[in-house]
Amino acid sequence: MSKIVKSSILVAFCLYFCSALSAQGITTASAYFKTVSDYYATLKDYEADVEISADKQQMAGRVSYKRPNLLRIDFTNPQEQVIVFNGDMLTIYLPGASAVLQQAVQSDSAGGASLATPQGLSLMSRYYVIAYEIGQEPVPLENGSDEMVIKLILTRRNTSESFRYIKLAINAETKLIRRVEASTTKAETFVFDFLDYSLNQDISDQRFIYDAPSSANNFNNFLFTE
């Protein structure tokens, strides 16, 4: 179960970061990154389909985000798996293991849900060097694609950061994140593709309260359990 847990945690952390990003005008890479975070800070909520390649696993689902730091991912692959962050508690339901993992997370920490806030993005800009990956003009998402994106690359300033680099592809027309690629210190790569956004849908706070099946086994403080 440890491999599944590890992938789920990294997926959650990456998505916390993604939930605060988008795009506007083009100047320097750092200034562009700031307009990206400023735009997402104006969104009340959003939902999007997400396809994830994580640690050689393929995952897919629907992500829901609500300002300032509420997040939920309902997976279709693996079916019925759920990740929820309600501002204080990170919950991961693993149906294959019939397990519910819960961990208290400080909303003002450098990791976790704080990355879904302007303050968290400020920390990212402090600890990562931001640059255009190719240039400031839109380029195809990938070879043969007709989707045009602006590509940024964030490279860590010191070895204490979890990710060696984070690449962002931002849709040049919709100004929403299309793809995120993050590489860990162990050279594991996580790729997130975001599709079919719905913005400012007045998502209820109840959406971020998860009632796990009564038959599931509960594990608390799993991040600190050997």
C-alpha positions as CSV (number, residue, x, y, z in Angstrom):
1,M,0.0,0.0,0.0
2,S,3.0,2.3,0.6
3,K,3.5,2.9,-3.2
4,I,-0.2,3.8,-3.7
5,V,-0.1,6.1,-0.6
6,K,3.1,7.8,-1.9
7,S,1.6,8.5,-5.3
8,S,-1.7,9.8,-3.8
9,I,0.1,12.2,-1.5
10,L,2.3,13.6,-4.3
11,V,-0.8,13.9,-6.5
12,A,-2.6,15.8,-3.8
13,F,0.4,18.2,-3.2
14,C,0.8,18.9,-6.9
15,L,-2.9,19.6,-7.3
16,Y,-2.8,22.0,-4.3
17,F,-0.2,23.9,-6.2
18,C,-2.1,23.8,-9.5
19,S,-5.3,25.1,-8.0
20,A,-3.9,28.6,-7.6
21,L,-2.7,29.2,-11.2
22,S,-3.7,30.7,-14.5
23,A,-2.5,33.4,-17.0
24,Q,-2.7,36.9,-18.3
25,G,-0.3,39.3,-20.0
26,I,3.3,38.4,-21.0
27,T,6.4,40.1,-19.6
28,T,9.2,38.5,-17.7
29,A,8.6,34.9,-16.6
30,S,8.3,36.0,-13.0
31,A,5.9,38.7,-13.8
32,Y,3.8,36.3,-15.9
33,F,3.8,33.8,-13.0
34,K,2.5,36.6,-10.8
35,T,-0.4,37.4,-13.1
36,V,-1.1,33.7,-13.2
37,S,-1.5,33.5,-9.4
38,D,-3.4,36.8,-9.3
39,Y,-5.9,35.5,-11.8
40,Y,-6.6,32.3,-9.9
41,A,-6.9,34.2,-6.7
42,T,-10.0,35.9,-8.1
43,L,-11.8,32.6,-8.8
44,K,-14.3,31.5,-6.2
45,D,-14.2,27.8,-7.3
46,Y,-13.6,25.5,-10.3
47,E,-14.0,21.9,-11.4
48,A,-12.0,20.2,-14.1
49,D,-11.3,16.7,-15.5
50,V,-7.8,15.6,-14.7
51,E,-5.7,12.9,-16.2
52,I,-2.6,11.9,-14.2
53,S,0.5,9.9,-14.9
54,A,2.1,9.3,-11.5
55,D,4.9,6.9,-10.7
56,K,4.1,4.7,-13.7
57,Q,0.4,4.7,-12.8
58,Q,-2.3,6.1,-14.9
59,M,-5.0,7.9,-13.0
60,A,-8.1,10.0,-14.0
61,G,-10.9,11.9,-12.2
62,R,-12.6,15.2,-11.5
63,V,-11.0,17.8,-9.3
64,S,-13.1,20.4,-7.4
65,Y,-11.4,23.5,-5.8
66,K,-13.0,26.2,-3.7
67,R,-11.3,29.3,-2.3
68,P,-9.3,29.6,-0.2
69,N,-8.0,26.0,0.3
70,L,-10.7,23.4,-0.2
71,L,-9.9,20.5,-2.6
72,R,-11.5,17.3,-3.7
73,I,-10.6,14.7,-6.3
74,D,-13.0,11.9,-7.2
75,F,-11.2,9.3,-9.3
76,T,-12.6,7.2,-12.0
77,N,-9.3,5.4,-12.3
78,P,-8.6,4.0,-9.8
79,Q,-12.4,3.8,-9.4
80,E,-13.9,5.3,-6.3
81,Q,-10.6,6.5,-4.9
82,V,-11.0,10.0,-3.3
83,I,-8.7,12.7,-2.0
84,V,-10.2,15.5,0.1
85,F,-8.6,18.5,1.8
86,N,-11.1,20.6,4.0
87,G,-8.6,23.3,5.1
88,D,-7.3,21.3,8.1
89,M,-7.4,17.6,7.3
90,L,-6.1,15.6,4.3
91,T,-8.2,12.5,3.7
92,I,-7.4,9.8,1.2
93,Y,-9.8,6.9,0.6
94,L,-8.2,3.8,-1.0
95,P,-11.0,1.4,-2.0
96,G,-8.6,-1.4,-3.1
97,A,-7.2,-1.5,0.5
98,S,-10.5,-0.6,2.2
99,A,-8.5,2.1,4.0
100,V,-9.1,5.7,4.9
101,L,-5.9,7.8,5.6
102,Q,-6.2,11.0,7.5
103,Q,-3.5,13.6,8.3
104,A,-3.8,17.0,9.9
105,V,-2.1,19.6,7.7
106,Q,-1.3,23.2,8.7
107,S,-2.9,25.5,6.2
108,D,0.0,28.0,6.6
109,S,2.8,25.5,6.0
110,A,5.0,25.6,2.9
111,G,3.6,22.4,1.6
112,G,0.1,21.0,1.2
113,A,-2.9,23.2,0.9
114,S,-1.0,26.5,1.5
115,L,0.2,26.1,-2.1
116,A,-3.4,26.8,-3.3
117,T,-3.2,30.4,-2.0
118,P,-1.4,33.5,-3.2
119,Q,0.7,33.2,0.0
120,G,1.7,29.7,-1.1
121,L,2.6,30.8,-4.6
122,S,4.7,33.6,-3.0
123,L,6.7,30.8,-1.3
124,M,7.1,29.0,-4.6
125,S,8.5,32.1,-6.2
126,R,10.9,32.4,-3.3
127,Y,12.2,28.9,-3.4
128,Y,12.0,28.3,-7.2
129,V,13.6,30.1,-10.1
130,I,10.9,30.9,-12.7
131,A,11.7,31.0,-16.4
132,Y,10.1,30.5,-19.8
133,E,10.8,26.9,-21.0
134,I,11.0,27.9,-24.7
135,G,10.0,31.6,-25.0
136,Q,7.2,34.0,-24.2
137,E,5.2,33.2,-27.3
138,P,2.6,30.4,-27.4
139,V,3.8,27.0,-28.7
140,P,2.0,23.7,-29.3
141,L,1.3,21.7,-26.2
142,E,3.2,18.8,-27.8
143,N,4.4,17.8,-31.3
144,G,1.4,17.7,-33.7
145,S,-1.0,19.4,-31.2
146,D,-3.1,22.4,-32.2
147,E,-3.4,23.5,-28.6
148,M,-1.3,26.6,-28.1
149,V,0.2,27.2,-24.6
150,I,2.7,29.3,-22.7
151,K,5.4,27.1,-21.1
152,L,7.1,27.9,-17.8
153,I,9.7,26.0,-15.8
154,L,10.3,26.4,-12.1
155,T,13.6,25.1,-10.9
156,R,14.4,24.7,-7.2
157,R,16.9,27.1,-5.6
158,N,18.1,24.5,-3.1
159,T,18.0,20.8,-2.5
160,S,15.5,20.9,0.3
161,E,12.5,21.3,-2.0
162,S,10.5,18.2,-2.8
163,F,10.5,18.8,-6.6
164,R,13.6,19.4,-8.7
165,Y,11.5,21.3,-11.2
166,I,7.9,22.0,-12.1
167,K,6.8,22.7,-15.7
168,L,3.6,24.5,-16.4
169,A,1.7,24.7,-19.8
170,I,-0.9,27.4,-19.7
171,N,-3.6,27.6,-22.4
172,A,-2.9,30.8,-24.4
173,E,-6.6,31.5,-25.1
174,T,-8.5,30.4,-22.0
175,K,-5.7,31.4,-19.6
176,L,-6.1,28.2,-17.6
177,I,-3.5,25.5,-16.8
178,R,-3.5,22.8,-19.4
179,R,-0.6,20.6,-18.1
180,V,1.7,20.3,-15.1
181,E,4.8,18.2,-15.0
182,A,6.7,17.8,-11.8
183,S,9.9,15.8,-11.2
184,T,10.9,14.6,-7.7
185,T,14.3,14.3,-6.2
186,K,14.2,10.6,-7.1
187,A,13.6,11.4,-10.8
188,E,10.0,10.4,-10.6
189,T,7.8,12.4,-13.0
190,F,4.2,13.3,-12.4
191,V,2.1,14.7,-15.3
192,F,-1.3,16.3,-14.9
193,D,-3.6,17.2,-17.8
194,F,-6.5,19.5,-17.0
195,L,-9.6,19.5,-19.3
196,D,-13.2,20.8,-19.4
197,Y,-13.0,23.5,-16.7
198,S,-16.1,24.9,-15.1
199,L,-15.5,28.1,-13.2
200,N,-17.4,29.9,-10.4
201,Q,-20.1,27.3,-10.0
202,D,-20.9,28.2,-6.3
203,I,-19.7,24.8,-5.1
204,S,-21.1,24.0,-1.6
205,D,-18.7,23.5,1.3
206,Q,-20.5,20.2,1.8
207,R,-18.7,19.0,-1.3
208,F,-15.5,18.9,0.8
209,I,-16.9,16.8,3.6
210,Y,-16.2,13.1,3.0
211,D,-18.0,10.2,4.7
212,A,-16.0,7.1,4.1
213,P,-17.6,3.6,4.0
214,S,-18.2,2.3,7.5
215,S,-16.3,-0.9,6.5
216,A,-13.0,1.0,5.8
217,N,-10.1,0.8,8.2
218,N,-8.9,4.2,9.5
219,F,-5.3,5.3,9.7
220,N,-4.5,8.6,11.3
221,N,-1.2,10.6,11.0
222,F,-0.1,8.3,8.2
223,L,2.5,10.8,7.0
224,F,4.5,10.1,10.2
225,T,3.9,6.3,10.3
226,E,6.8,4.0,9.4
